[in-house]
Amino acid sequence: MLANLPDQHLPEPDAKPIAEERAAVVRAAWQRLSPRCQELLSLLMVDDPLSYKDLSELL
């Protein structure tokens, strides 16, 4: 019975096209942001983000 279950470690067949489409949509949305917003989001997405106070002083 267990042999008939799908392998949970394998990606779905349509996972790559969906991920590529999602990445394209995110890139297009990113390009529509102002440079200031892009900078803010970039600073917020780092592994060790600055505090909001430090961000406000920096920006």
C-alpha distance matrix in Angstrom:
0.0 3.8 5.4 5.6 7.3 11.0 13.0 15.2 17.9 18.7 21.3 20.9 22.7 25.6 26.0 29.0 31.1 30.6 31.7 34.6 35.7 35.6 37.6 40.1 40.6 41.1 43.6 45.5 45.7 46.8 49.6 50.9 51.4 54.8 55.3 55.8 52.5 50.7 52.5 51.5 47.8 47.9 49.4 46.9 43.9 44.9 43.1 46.0 47.6 51.2 52.1 53.3 56.8 56.7 55.2 58.0 60.6 59.2 58.9
3.8 0.0 3.8 5.4 5.4 8.8 9.9 12.0 14.5 15.7 18.5 18.7 20.8 23.7 23.7 26.5 28.9 28.5 29.1 32.1 33.5 33.2 34.9 37.7 38.2 38.5 40.9 43.0 43.2 44.1 47.0 48.4 48.7 52.0 52.3 52.9 49.6 47.8 49.3 48.4 44.8 44.6 46.1 43.7 40.6 41.5 39.5 42.5 44.2 47.8 48.9 50.1 53.6 53.4 52.0 54.8 57.4 55.9 55.7
5.4 3.8 0.0 3.8 5.6 8.1 9.1 12.1 14.1 14.5 17.6 17.7 19.3 22.5 22.8 25.3 27.7 27.7 28.5 31.2 32.8 32.8 34.4 37.0 37.9 38.3 40.5 42.6 43.1 44.0 46.7 48.3 48.8 52.2 52.4 53.2 50.0 47.9 49.6 48.9 45.3 44.9 46.6 44.4 41.2 41.9 40.2 43.3 45.1 48.8 50.1 51.3 54.8 54.4 52.9 55.8 58.3 56.5 56.3
5.6 5.4 3.8 0.0 3.8 6.5 9.0 11.9 14.4 14.3 16.7 16.1 17.4 20.5 21.2 24.0 26.0 25.9 27.1 29.8 30.9 31.1 33.1 35.5 36.1 36.9 39.2 41.0 41.5 42.7 45.3 46.7 47.4 50.9 51.4 52.2 49.0 47.0 48.9 48.3 44.5 44.4 46.3 44.0 40.8 42.0 40.5 43.7 45.1 48.8 50.0 51.0 54.6 54.3 52.6 55.3 58.0 56.3 55.8
7.3 5.4 5.6 3.8 0.0 3.8 6.5 8.6 11.6 11.9 14.1 13.7 15.7 18.5 18.7 21.7 23.9 23.4 24.3 27.3 28.4 28.3 30.3 32.8 33.3 33.9 36.3 38.2 38.5 39.6 42.4 43.7 44.3 47.7 48.2 48.9 45.6 43.7 45.6 44.8 41.0 41.1 42.9 40.4 37.3 38.5 37.0 40.1 41.6 45.2 46.3 47.3 50.9 50.6 48.9 51.7 54.3 52.7 52.3
11.0 8.8 8.1 6.5 3.8 0.0 3.8 6.1 8.8 8.4 10.4 10.0 12.1 14.9 15.1 18.0 20.2 19.8 20.7 23.6 24.9 24.9 26.7 29.2 29.9 30.5 32.8 34.8 35.2 36.3 38.9 40.4 41.0 44.5 44.9 45.8 42.5 40.5 42.4 41.8 38.1 38.0 39.9 37.7 34.5 35.7 34.4 37.7 39.0 42.7 44.0 44.9 48.5 48.2 46.3 49.1 51.7 49.9 49.4
13.0 9.9 9.1 9.0 6.5 3.8 0.0 3.8 5.4 5.8 8.7 9.8 12.1 15.1 14.4 16.9 19.7 19.5 19.7 22.6 24.4 24.2 25.6 28.3 29.3 29.5 31.6 33.9 34.4 35.0 37.7 39.5 39.9 43.2 43.3 44.2 41.1 38.9 40.6 40.1 36.4 36.0 37.8 35.7 32.4 33.3 31.8 35.1 36.7 40.4 41.9 43.1 46.6 46.0 44.3 47.2 49.7 47.8 47.5
15.2 12.0 12.1 11.9 8.6 6.1 3.8 0.0 3.8 5.6 7.7 9.1 12.4 14.5 13.1 15.9 18.8 17.9 17.8 21.0 22.7 21.9 23.4 26.4 27.1 26.9 29.3 31.6 31.8 32.4 35.3 36.9 37.1 40.4 40.5 41.1 38.0 36.0 37.5 36.8 33.1 32.9 34.6 32.3 29.1 30.1 28.6 31.8 33.3 37.0 38.3 39.5 43.0 42.5 40.9 43.8 46.3 44.5 44.2
17.9 14.5 14.1 14.4 11.6 8.8 5.4 3.8 0.0 3.8 6.5 9.3 12.2 14.5 12.5 14.5 17.9 17.5 16.7 19.6 21.9 21.2 22.0 25.2 26.3 25.9 27.8 30.5 30.9 31.1 33.9 35.9 36.0 39.1 38.9 39.7 36.8 34.5 35.8 35.4 31.8 31.1 32.8 30.9 27.5 28.1 26.5 29.9 31.7 35.4 37.1 38.4 41.9 41.1 39.4 42.5 44.8 42.8 42.7
18.7 15.7 14.5 14.3 11.9 8.4 5.8 5.6 3.8 0.0 3.8 6.5 8.7 11.4 10.0 11.8 15.0 15.2 14.9 17.5 19.7 19.6 20.5 23.3 24.7 24.8 26.6 29.0 29.8 30.3 32.8 34.8 35.3 38.5 38.5 39.6 36.6 34.2 35.9 35.8 32.1 31.4 33.5 31.7 28.2 29.1 27.9 31.5 33.0 36.7 38.6 39.7 43.2 42.3 40.4 43.4 45.7 43.6 43.2
21.3 18.5 17.6 16.7 14.1 10.4 8.7 7.7 6.5 3.8 0.0 3.8 6.3 8.1 6.2 8.3 11.5 11.4 11.2 13.9 16.0 15.9 17.0 19.7 21.0 21.3 23.1 25.4 26.2 26.9 29.3 31.2 31.9 35.2 35.3 36.6 33.6 31.2 33.1 33.1 29.3 28.8 31.2 29.5 26.0 27.2 26.5 30.1 31.2 34.9 36.7 37.6 41.2 40.3 38.2 41.0 43.5 41.3 40.7
20.9 18.7 17.7 16.1 13.7 10.0 9.8 9.1 9.3 6.5 3.8 0.0 3.8 5.5 5.1 8.2 10.3 10.0 11.1 13.7 15.0 15.4 17.2 19.4 20.4 21.2 23.3 25.1 25.9 27.1 29.4 31.0 32.0 35.5 36.0 37.3 34.2 32.0 34.3 34.1 30.4 30.2 32.8 30.9 27.6 29.2 28.8 32.4 33.2 36.8 38.4 39.0 42.6 42.0 39.6 42.3 44.9 42.8 41.9
22.7 20.8 19.3 17.4 15.7 12.1 12.1 12.4 12.2 8.7 6.3 3.8 0.0 3.8 5.7 7.4 8.8 9.8 11.4 13.1 14.4 15.7 17.4 19.0 20.4 21.7 23.4 24.9 26.3 27.6 29.5 31.2 32.6 36.1 36.6 38.3 35.3 33.0 35.4 35.6 31.9 31.6 34.5 32.9 29.6 31.2 31.1 34.7 35.4 39.0 40.8 41.2 44.9 44.1 41.6 44.2 46.7 44.5 43.4
25.6 23.7 22.5 20.5 18.5 14.9 15.1 14.5 14.5 11.4 8.1 5.5 3.8 0.0 3.8 5.7 5.7 6.3 8.7 10.3 10.9 12.4 14.4 15.8 16.9 18.5 20.3 21.5 22.9 24.4 26.3 27.8 29.3 32.9 33.6 35.3 32.3 30.1 32.8 33.0 29.3 29.3 32.3 30.8 27.6 29.5 29.8 33.4 33.7 37.2 38.9 39.0 42.7 42.0 39.3 41.7 44.4 42.2 40.8
26.0 23.7 22.8 21.2 18.7 15.1 14.4 13.1 12.5 10.0 6.2 5.1 5.7 3.8 0.0 3.8 5.7 5.3 6.1 8.6 10.0 10.5 12.2 14.3 15.4 16.4 18.2 20.0 21.1 22.2 24.4 26.1 27.2 30.7 31.2 32.7 29.7 27.4 29.9 30.0 26.2 26.1 28.9 27.4 24.1 25.9 26.1 29.7 30.1 33.6 35.4 35.7 39.3 38.6 36.0 38.5 41.1 38.9 37.7
29.0 26.5 25.3 24.0 21.7 18.0 16.9 15.9 14.5 11.8 8.3 8.2 7.4 5.7 3.8 0.0 3.8 5.4 5.1 6.1 8.6 9.8 10.5 12.3 14.3 15.2 16.4 18.4 19.9 20.8 22.6 24.7 26.0 29.3 29.6 31.4 28.7 26.1 28.5 29.1 25.5 24.9 28.0 26.9 23.5 25.1 25.6 29.3 29.7 33.2 35.3 35.6 39.2 38.1 35.4 38.0 40.4 37.9 36.7
31.1 28.9 27.7 26.0 23.9 20.2 19.7 18.8 17.9 15.0 11.5 10.3 8.8 5.7 5.7 3.8 0.0 3.8 5.5 5.1 6.1 8.5 9.8 10.5 12.3 14.2 15.3 16.5 18.4 19.8 21.2 23.0 24.8 28.3 28.9 31.0 28.2 25.8 28.6 29.3 25.7 25.5 28.8 27.8 24.7 26.7 27.6 31.2 31.2 34.5 36.5 36.4 39.9 39.0 36.1 38.4 40.9 38.4 36.9
30.6 28.5 27.7 25.9 23.4 19.8 19.5 17.9 17.5 15.2 11.4 10.0 9.8 6.3 5.3 5.4 3.8 0.0 3.8 5.4 5.1 6.1 8.6 9.9 10.6 12.3 14.2 15.4 16.6 18.2 20.1 21.5 23.1 26.6 27.5 29.2 26.2 24.1 27.0 27.2 23.6 23.8 27.0 25.6 22.6 25.0 25.9 29.3 29.1 32.3 34.0 33.8 37.4 36.8 33.9 36.1 38.8 36.6 35.0
31.7 29.1 28.5 27.1 24.3 20.7 19.7 17.8 16.7 14.9 11.2 11.1 11.4 8.7 6.1 5.1 5.5 3.8 0.0 3.8 5.5 5.1 6.1 8.6 9.9 10.5 12.2 14.2 15.3 16.2 18.4 20.2 21.3 24.7 25.2 26.8 23.9 21.5 24.1 24.5 20.8 20.7 23.8 22.5 19.4 21.5 22.3 25.9 25.8 29.2 31.1 31.1 34.7 33.8 30.9 33.4 35.9 33.6 32.2
34.6 32.1 31.2 29.8 27.3 23.6 22.6 21.0 19.6 17.5 13.9 13.7 13.1 10.3 8.6 6.1 5.1 5.4 3.8 0.0 3.8 5.4 5.1 6.2 8.7 9.9 10.5 12.4 14.3 15.2 16.6 18.8 20.4 23.6 24.0 26.2 23.6 21.0 23.7 24.6 21.1 20.8 24.2 23.5 20.4 22.4 23.7 27.2 27.0 30.2 32.3 32.2 35.6 34.6 31.5 33.8 36.2 33.6 32.1
35.7 33.5 32.8 30.9 28.4 24.9 24.4 22.7 21.9 19.7 16.0 15.0 14.4 10.9 10.0 8.6 6.1 5.1 5.5 3.8 0.0 3.8 5.4 5.1 6.3 8.7 9.9 10.7 12.4 14.2 15.5 17.0 19.0 22.5 23.4 25.5 22.8 20.6 23.7 24.4 21.0 21.3 24.8 23.8 21.2 23.7 25.3 28.6 27.9 30.9 32.7 32.2 35.6 34.9 31.6 33.6 36.3 33.9 32.0
35.6 33.2 32.8 31.1 28.3 24.9 24.2 21.9 21.2 19.6 15.9 15.4 15.7 12.4 10.5 9.8 8.5 6.1 5.1 5.4 3.8 0.0 3.8 5.4 5.1 6.2 8.6 9.9 10.6 12.2 14.4 15.7 17.0 20.5 21.5 23.2 20.1 18.1 21.2 21.4 17.9 18.4 21.7 20.5 17.9 20.6 22.2 25.3 24.6 27.5 29.2 28.7 32.2 31.6 28.4 30.4 33.2 31.0 29.2
37.6 34.9 34.4 33.1 30.3 26.7 25.6 23.4 22.0 20.5 17.0 17.2 17.4 14.4 12.2 10.5 9.8 8.6 6.1 5.1 5.4 3.8 0.0 3.8 5.5 5.1 6.1 8.6 9.9 10.3 12.3 14.5 15.6 18.9 19.3 21.2 18.5 16.0 18.8 19.6 16.2 16.0 19.5 18.8 16.1 18.4 20.2 23.5 22.8 25.7 27.8 27.5 30.9 29.8 26.7 28.9 31.3 28.8 27.2
40.1 37.7 37.0 35.5 32.8 29.2 28.3 26.4 25.2 23.3 19.7 19.4 19.0 15.8 14.3 12.3 10.5 9.9 8.6 6.2 5.1 5.4 3.8 0.0 3.8 5.5 5.1 6.2 8.6 9.8 10.7 12.7 14.7 18.0 18.7 21.1 18.7 16.3 19.5 20.6 17.6 17.6 21.3 21.0 18.6 21.0 23.3 26.3 25.3 28.0 30.0 29.3 32.6 31.6 28.2 30.0 32.5 29.9 27.9
40.6 38.2 37.9 36.1 33.3 29.9 29.3 27.1 26.3 24.7 21.0 20.4 20.4 16.9 15.4 14.3 12.3 10.6 9.9 8.7 6.3 5.1 5.5 3.8 0.0 3.8 5.5 5.1 6.2 8.5 10.0 10.9 12.9 16.5 17.9 19.9 17.1 15.3 18.8 19.4 16.4 17.2 20.8 20.0 18.1 21.0 23.4 26.1 24.7 27.2 28.8 27.7 31.1 30.5 27.0 28.5 31.3 29.0 26.8
41.1 38.5 38.3 36.9 33.9 30.5 29.5 26.9 25.9 24.8 21.3 21.2 21.7 18.5 16.4 15.2 14.2 12.3 10.5 9.9 8.7 6.2 5.1 5.5 3.8 0.0 3.8 5.5 5.1 6.0 8.6 10.0 10.9 14.4 15.3 17.0 14.1 12.1 15.4 15.9 12.7 13.5 17.0 16.2 14.3 17.3 19.7 22.4 20.9 23.4 25.1 24.2 27.5 26.8 23.4 25.1 27.8 25.5 23.4
43.6 40.9 40.5 39.2 36.3 32.8 31.6 29.3 27.8 26.6 23.1 23.3 23.4 20.3 18.2 16.4 15.3 14.2 12.2 10.5 9.9 8.6 6.1 5.1 5.5 3.8 0.0 3.8 5.5 5.0 6.3 8.9 10.2 13.2 13.7 16.1 13.8 11.3 14.5 15.9 13.2 13.2 17.0 17.0 15.1 17.6 20.4 23.0 21.6 23.9 26.0 25.2 28.2 27.1 23.6 25.4 27.7 25.0 22.9
45.5 43.0 42.6 41.0 38.2 34.8 33.9 31.6 30.5 29.0 25.4 25.1 24.9 21.5 20.0 18.4 16.5 15.4 14.2 12.4 10.7 9.9 8.6 6.2 5.1 5.5 3.8 0.0 3.8 5.4 5.2 6.6 9.2 12.4 13.8 16.3 14.2 12.3 15.9 17.3 14.9 15.6 19.3 19.3 17.9 20.7 23.6 26.0 24.2 26.2 28.0 26.7 29.6 28.8 25.1 26.4 28.9 26.4 23.9
45.7 43.2 43.1 41.5 38.5 35.2 34.4 31.8 30.9 29.8 26.2 25.9 26.3 22.9 21.1 19.9 18.4 16.6 15.3 14.3 12.4 10.6 9.9 8.6 6.2 5.1 5.5 3.8 0.0 3.8 5.4 5.2 6.8 10.5 12.4 14.2 11.5 10.4 14.1 14.8 12.4 13.9 17.3 16.9 16.0 19.2 22.2 24.2 22.1 23.9 25.2 23.7 26.7 26.2 22.5 23.6 26.3 24.2 21.5
46.8 44.1 44.0 42.7 39.6 36.3 35.0 32.4 31.1 30.3 26.9 27.1 27.6 24.4 22.2 20.8 19.8 18.2 16.2 15.2 14.2 12.2 10.3 9.8 8.5 6.0 5.0 5.4 3.8 0.0 3.8 5.4 5.4 8.5 9.4 11.4 9.0 7.0 10.7 11.8 9.7 10.6 14.1 14.3 13.4 16.3 19.5 21.4 19.3 21.0 22.7 21.4 24.3 23.4 19.7 21.0 23.5 21.1 18.6
49.6 47.0 46.7 45.3 42.4 38.9 37.7 35.3 33.9 32.8 29.3 29.4 29.5 26.3 24.4 22.6 21.2 20.1 18.4 16.6 15.5 14.4 12.3 10.7 10.0 8.6 6.3 5.2 5.4 3.8 0.0 3.8 5.5 7.8 8.8 11.7 10.3 8.5 11.9 13.8 12.5 13.0 16.4 17.2 16.6 19.1 22.5 24.3 22.1 23.5 25.4 23.9 26.5 25.4 21.7 22.7 24.8 22.3 19.6
50.9 48.4 48.3 46.7 43.7 40.4 39.5 36.9 35.9 34.8 31.2 31.0 31.2 27.8 26.1 24.7 23.0 21.5 20.2 18.8 17.0 15.7 14.5 12.7 10.9 10.0 8.9 6.6 5.2 5.4 3.8 0.0 3.8 6.6 9.1 11.5 9.8 9.4 13.0 14.2 13.2 14.6 17.7 18.1 18.1 20.9 24.4 25.9 23.3 24.4 25.7 23.7 26.3 25.7 21.9 22.3 24.8 22.6 19.5
51.4 48.7 48.8 47.4 44.3 41.0 39.9 37.1 36.0 35.3 31.9 32.0 32.6 29.3 27.2 26.0 24.8 23.1 21.3 20.4 19.0 17.0 15.6 14.7 12.9 10.9 10.2 9.2 6.8 5.4 5.5 3.8 0.0 3.8 6.4 8.0 6.0 6.2 9.7 10.6 10.0 11.8 14.5 14.9 15.5 18.3 21.8 23.0 20.1 20.9 22.1 20.0 22.5 21.9 18.1 18.5 21.0 19.0 15.9
54.8 52.0 52.2 50.9 47.7 44.5 43.2 40.4 39.1 38.5 35.2 35.5 36.1 32.9 30.7 29.3 28.3 26.6 24.7 23.6 22.5 20.5 18.9 18.0 16.5 14.4 13.2 12.4 10.5 8.5 7.8 6.6 3.8 0.0 3.8 5.3 5.3 6.3 8.7 10.0 10.8 12.3 14.4 15.5 16.6 19.0 22.7 23.3 20.3 20.4 21.6 19.4 21.3 20.6 16.8 16.8 18.9 16.9 13.5
55.3 52.3 52.4 51.4 48.2 44.9 43.3 40.5 38.9 38.5 35.3 36.0 36.6 33.6 31.2 29.6 28.9 27.5 25.2 24.0 23.4 21.5 19.3 18.7 17.9 15.3 13.7 13.8 12.4 9.4 8.8 9.1 6.4 3.8 0.0 3.8 5.5 5.0 6.1 8.6 9.9 10.3 12.3 14.2 15.3 17.0 20.8 21.3 18.5 18.6 20.3 18.5 20.1 18.8 15.2 15.6 17.1 14.5 11.6
55.8 52.9 53.2 52.2 48.9 45.8 44.2 41.1 39.7 39.6 36.6 37.3 38.3 35.3 32.7 31.4 31.0 29.2 26.8 26.2 25.5 23.2 21.2 21.1 19.9 17.0 16.1 16.3 14.2 11.4 11.7 11.5 8.0 5.3 3.8 0.0 3.8 5.4 5.1 6.3 8.7 9.8 10.7 12.5 14.4 16.1 19.8 19.8 16.5 16.0 17.3 15.2 16.6 15.6 12.0 12.0 13.7 11.5 8.2
52.5 49.6 50.0 49.0 45.6 42.5 41.1 38.0 36.8 36.6 33.6 34.2 35.3 32.3 29.7 28.7 28.2 26.2 23.9 23.6 22.8 20.1 18.5 18.7 17.1 14.1 13.8 14.2 11.5 9.0 10.3 9.8 6.0 5.3 5.5 3.8 0.0 3.8 5.4 5.0 6.1 8.4 9.8 10.5 12.2 14.7 18.3 18.6 15.3 15.5 16.5 14.4 16.6 16.0 12.2 12.6 15.1 13.2 10.2
50.7 47.8 47.9 47.0 43.7 40.5 38.9 36.0 34.5 34.2 31.2 32.0 33.0 30.1 27.4 26.1 25.8 24.1 21.5 21.0 20.6 18.1 16.0 16.3 15.3 12.1 11.3 12.3 10.4 7.0 8.5 9.4 6.2 6.3 5.0 5.4 3.8 0.0 3.8 5.5 5.3 6.0 8.6 9.9 10.6 12.8 16.5 17.4 14.6 15.4 17.2 15.8 18.2 16.9 13.3 14.6 16.7 14.1 11.7
52.5 49.3 49.6 48.9 45.6 42.4 40.6 37.5 35.8 35.9 33.1 34.3 35.4 32.8 29.9 28.5 28.6 27.0 24.1 23.7 23.7 21.2 18.8 19.5 18.8 15.4 14.5 15.9 14.1 10.7 11.9 13.0 9.7 8.7 6.1 5.1 5.4 3.8 0.0 3.8 5.5 5.1 6.2 8.6 10.0 11.3 15.0 15.3 12.5 12.7 14.8 13.7 15.6 13.8 10.3 12.0 13.5 10.6 8.7
51.5 48.4 48.9 48.3 44.8 41.8 40.1 36.8 35.4 35.8 33.1 34.1 35.6 33.0 30.0 29.1 29.3 27.2 24.5 24.6 24.4 21.4 19.6 20.6 19.4 15.9 15.9 17.3 14.8 11.8 13.8 14.2 10.6 10.0 8.6 6.3 5.0 5.5 3.8 0.0 3.8 5.4 5.2 6.2 8.7 10.6 14.1 13.8 10.5 10.5 11.9 10.4 12.7 11.6 7.9 9.5 11.9 9.8 7.8
47.8 44.8 45.3 44.5 41.0 38.1 36.4 33.1 31.8 32.1 29.3 30.4 31.9 29.3 26.2 25.5 25.7 23.6 20.8 21.1 21.0 17.9 16.2 17.6 16.4 12.7 13.2 14.9 12.4 9.7 12.5 13.2 10.0 10.8 9.9 8.7 6.1 5.3 5.5 3.8 0.0 3.8 5.4 5.0 6.1 9.0 12.4 13.1 10.2 11.5 13.1 12.1 15.0 14.1 10.6 12.7 15.3 13.2 11.6
47.9 44.6 44.9 44.4 41.1 38.0 36.0 32.9 31.1 31.4 28.8 30.2 31.6 29.3 26.1 24.9 25.5 23.8 20.7 20.8 21.3 18.4 16.0 17.6 17.2 13.5 13.2 15.6 13.9 10.6 13.0 14.6 11.8 12.3 10.3 9.8 8.4 6.0 5.1 5.4 3.8 0.0 3.8 5.4 5.2 6.8 10.6 11.6 9.4 11.0 13.6 13.5 16.1 14.3 11.2 13.9 15.7 13.0 12.1
49.4 46.1 46.6 46.3 42.9 39.9 37.8 34.6 32.8 33.5 31.2 32.8 34.5 32.3 28.9 28.0 28.8 27.0 23.8 24.2 24.8 21.7 19.5 21.3 20.8 17.0 17.0 19.3 17.3 14.1 16.4 17.7 14.5 14.4 12.3 10.7 9.8 8.6 6.2 5.2 5.4 3.8 0.0 3.8 5.5 5.9 9.3 9.1 6.4 7.4 10.1 10.4 12.8 10.7 8.0 11.2 12.7 10.1 10.1
46.9 43.7 44.4 44.0 40.4 37.7 35.7 32.3 30.9 31.7 29.5 30.9 32.9 30.8 27.4 26.9 27.8 25.6 22.5 23.5 23.8 20.5 18.8 21.0 20.0 16.2 17.0 19.3 16.9 14.3 17.2 18.1 14.9 15.5 14.2 12.5 10.5 9.9 8.6 6.2 5.0 5.4 3.8 0.0 3.8 5.8 8.5 8.5 5.4 7.2 9.1 9.2 12.4 11.3 8.7 11.7 14.0 12.3 12.1
43.9 40.6 41.2 40.8 37.3 34.5 32.4 29.1 27.5 28.2 26.0 27.6 29.6 27.6 24.1 23.5 24.7 22.6 19.4 20.4 21.2 17.9 16.1 18.6 18.1 14.3 15.1 17.9 16.0 13.4 16.6 18.1 15.5 16.6 15.3 14.4 12.2 10.6 10.0 8.7 6.1 5.2 5.5 3.8 0.0 3.8 6.6 8.2 6.8 9.8 12.1 12.8 16.0 14.6 12.3 15.5 17.5 15.5 15.3
44.9 41.5 41.9 42.0 38.5 35.7 33.3 30.1 28.1 29.1 27.2 29.2 31.2 29.5 25.9 25.1 26.7 25.0 21.5 22.4 23.7 20.6 18.4 21.0 21.0 17.3 17.6 20.7 19.2 16.3 19.1 20.9 18.3 19.0 17.0 16.1 14.7 12.8 11.3 10.6 9.0 6.8 5.9 5.8 3.8 0.0 3.8 5.5 5.4 8.7 11.8 13.4 16.1 14.0 12.4 16.0 17.4 15.0 15.7
43.1 39.5 40.2 40.5 37.0 34.4 31.8 28.6 26.5 27.9 26.5 28.8 31.1 29.8 26.1 25.6 27.6 25.9 22.3 23.7 25.3 22.2 20.2 23.3 23.4 19.7 20.4 23.6 22.2 19.5 22.5 24.4 21.8 22.7 20.8 19.8 18.3 16.5 15.0 14.1 12.4 10.6 9.3 8.5 6.6 3.8 0.0 3.8 6.0 9.6 12.4 14.8 17.3 15.5 14.6 18.3 19.5 17.6 18.7
46.0 42.5 43.3 43.7 40.1 37.7 35.1 31.8 29.9 31.5 30.1 32.4 34.7 33.4 29.7 29.3 31.2 29.3 25.9 27.2 28.6 25.3 23.5 26.3 26.1 22.4 23.0 26.0 24.2 21.4 24.3 25.9 23.0 23.3 21.3 19.8 18.6 17.4 15.3 13.8 13.1 11.6 9.1 8.5 8.2 5.5 3.8 0.0 3.8 6.6 9.3 12.3 14.4 12.4 12.3 16.0 16.9 15.4 17.1
47.6 44.2 45.1 45.1 41.6 39.0 36.7 33.3 31.7 33.0 31.2 33.2 35.4 33.7 30.1 29.7 31.2 29.1 25.8 27.0 27.9 24.6 22.8 25.3 24.7 20.9 21.6 24.2 22.1 19.3 22.1 23.3 20.1 20.3 18.5 16.5 15.3 14.6 12.5 10.5 10.2 9.4 6.4 5.4 6.8 5.4 6.0 3.8 0.0 3.8 6.6 8.9 11.3 9.6 8.9 12.5 13.8 12.4 13.7
51.2 47.8 48.8 48.8 45.2 42.7 40.4 37.0 35.4 36.7 34.9 36.8 39.0 37.2 33.6 33.2 34.5 32.3 29.2 30.2 30.9 27.5 25.7 28.0 27.2 23.4 23.9 26.2 23.9 21.0 23.5 24.4 20.9 20.4 18.6 16.0 15.5 15.4 12.7 10.5 11.5 11.0 7.4 7.2 9.8 8.7 9.6 6.6 3.8 0.0 3.8 6.4 8.0 5.9 6.0 9.6 10.4 9.6 11.5
52.1 48.9 50.1 50.0 46.3 44.0 41.9 38.3 37.1 38.6 36.7 38.4 40.8 38.9 35.4 35.3 36.5 34.0 31.1 32.3 32.7 29.2 27.8 30.0 28.8 25.1 26.0 28.0 25.2 22.7 25.4 25.7 22.1 21.6 20.3 17.3 16.5 17.2 14.8 11.9 13.1 13.6 10.1 9.1 12.1 11.8 12.4 9.3 6.6 3.8 0.0 3.8 5.3 5.1 6.1 8.6 9.9 10.4 12.1
53.3 50.1 51.3 51.0 47.3 44.9 43.1 39.5 38.4 39.7 37.6 39.0 41.2 39.0 35.7 35.6 36.4 33.8 31.1 32.2 32.2 28.7 27.5 29.3 27.7 24.2 25.2 26.7 23.7 21.4 23.9 23.7 20.0 19.4 18.5 15.2 14.4 15.8 13.7 10.4 12.1 13.5 10.4 9.2 12.8 13.4 14.8 12.3 8.9 6.4 3.8 0.0 3.8 5.5 4.9 6.0 8.6 9.7 10.3
56.8 53.6 54.8 54.6 50.9 48.5 46.6 43.0 41.9 43.2 41.2 42.6 44.9 42.7 39.3 39.2 39.9 37.4 34.7 35.6 35.6 32.2 30.9 32.6 31.1 27.5 28.2 29.6 26.7 24.3 26.5 26.3 22.5 21.3 20.1 16.6 16.6 18.2 15.6 12.7 15.0 16.1 12.8 12.4 16.0 16.1 17.3 14.4 11.3 8.0 5.3 3.8 0.0 3.8 5.4 5.2 6.4 8.7 10.1
56.7 53.4 54.4 54.3 50.6 48.2 46.0 42.5 41.1 42.3 40.3 42.0 44.1 42.0 38.6 38.1 39.0 36.8 33.8 34.6 34.9 31.6 29.8 31.6 30.5 26.8 27.1 28.8 26.2 23.4 25.4 25.7 21.9 20.6 18.8 15.6 16.0 16.9 13.8 11.6 14.1 14.3 10.7 11.3 14.6 14.0 15.5 12.4 9.6 5.9 5.1 5.5 3.8 0.0 3.8 5.5 5.1 6.1 8.6
55.2 52.0 52.9 52.6 48.9 46.3 44.3 40.9 39.4 40.4 38.2 39.6 41.6 39.3 36.0 35.4 36.1 33.9 30.9 31.5 31.6 28.4 26.7 28.2 27.0 23.4 23.6 25.1 22.5 19.7 21.7 21.9 18.1 16.8 15.2 12.0 12.2 13.3 10.3 7.9 10.6 11.2 8.0 8.7 12.3 12.4 14.6 12.3 8.9 6.0 6.1 4.9 5.4 3.8 0.0 3.8 5.4 5.0 6.0
58.0 54.8 55.8 55.3 51.7 49.1 47.2 43.8 42.5 43.4 41.0 42.3 44.2 41.7 38.5 38.0 38.4 36.1 33.4 33.8 33.6 30.4 28.9 30.0 28.5 25.1 25.4 26.4 23.6 21.0 22.7 22.3 18.5 16.8 15.6 12.0 12.6 14.6 12.0 9.5 12.7 13.9 11.2 11.7 15.5 16.0 18.3 16.0 12.5 9.6 8.6 6.0 5.2 5.5 3.8 0.0 3.8 5.5 5.3
60.6 57.4 58.3 58.0 54.3 51.7 49.7 46.3 44.8 45.7 43.5 44.9 46.7 44.4 41.1 40.4 40.9 38.8 35.9 36.2 36.3 33.2 31.3 32.5 31.3 27.8 27.7 28.9 26.3 23.5 24.8 24.8 21.0 18.9 17.1 13.7 15.1 16.7 13.5 11.9 15.3 15.7 12.7 14.0 17.5 17.4 19.5 16.9 13.8 10.4 9.9 8.6 6.4 5.1 5.4 3.8 0.0 3.8 5.6
59.2 55.9 56.5 56.3 52.7 49.9 47.8 44.5 42.8 43.6 41.3 42.8 44.5 42.2 38.9 37.9 38.4 36.6 33.6 33.6 33.9 31.0 28.8 29.9 29.0 25.5 25.0 26.4 24.2 21.1 22.3 22.6 19.0 16.9 14.5 11.5 13.2 14.1 10.6 9.8 13.2 13.0 10.1 12.3 15.5 15.0 17.6 15.4 12.4 9.6 10.4 9.7 8.7 6.1 5.0 5.5 3.8 0.0 3.8
58.9 55.7 56.3 55.8 52.3 49.4 47.5 44.2 42.7 43.2 40.7 41.9 43.4 40.8 37.7 36.7 36.9 35.0 32.2 32.1 32.0 29.2 27.2 27.9 26.8 23.4 22.9 23.9 21.5 18.6 19.6 19.5 15.9 13.5 11.6 8.2 10.2 11.7 8.7 7.8 11.6 12.1 10.1 12.1 15.3 15.7 18.7 17.1 13.7 11.5 12.1 10.3 10.1 8.6 6.0 5.3 5.6 3.8 0.0
